[in-house]
Amino acid sequence: MSNIAERLAEVRARVEKACARAGREPGSVTLVAVSKLKPAALIREAYAAGQRDFGENYAQELRDKATELADLEGLRWHAIGPLQTNKVKYVAKAALSFHALDRLEVAQELSRRRQDAPIPCYVEVNVGGEASKSGLAPEALGPFLESVRALPGLKVEGLMSLPPPTEDEQVARGYFRTLRELARQHGLTGLSMGTTHDFELAIEEGATLVRVGTAIFGERA
């Protein structure tokens, strides 16, 4: 078993245990292996170990890897980073879903560019109110959803957030609960939240997708 396969097995076991603690089925959570800045060879290792969902932050890197790994049947790409309008075409073509929607002009361009089935999108919410982070303020979510839901080629699947890192478990849970409640208020079921640092807490608080990179691929250079 390769190092990547071992790490994946360990993360999957942690996902299952978190689901068990929350009284959830393990199949209710999608593990997205965040492969940004990692070589295609490592993605092939993870694929060989059964992983199919991969997350990329940069649109051009997603484009290049999708081309290089086109022989891997059933591989699913998730675009998980902020997107500039001039890079939307790469995501529209290669991604299964987009996890960082927070600008109407990006939504409009994605709608225009998408040729296949509507792309599932997760609207990013800045639950920590951090000036340095992208994402909508919670109070701006309603009007934004109304505008985006009217666009063809997009399907609003849920909400996404990357809360401030904290060692305080209750503070972390508070951020995840805020996102869960916002989703409920707006009739959404998808919750893309939780990273290597806190994905087990996120699962216990309702995450349907967790984005795990370091625990699978190791630290980035």
Buried (B, 14 or more C-beta within 10 A) or exposed (E): EEEBBEBBEEBBEBBBEBBEEBEBEBEEBBBBBBBBEBEBEBBBBBBEBEBBBBBBBBBEBBBBBBEBBEEBEEBBBBBBBBBEEEBBBBBBBBBBBBBBBBBEEBBBBBBEBBEEEBBBBBBBBBBBEEEEBBBBEBEEBEEBBEEBEEBEBBBBBBBBBBBBEBEEEEEBBBBBEBBBEBBEEBEBEBBBBBBBBBBBBBBBBBBBBBBBBEBBBEEEE
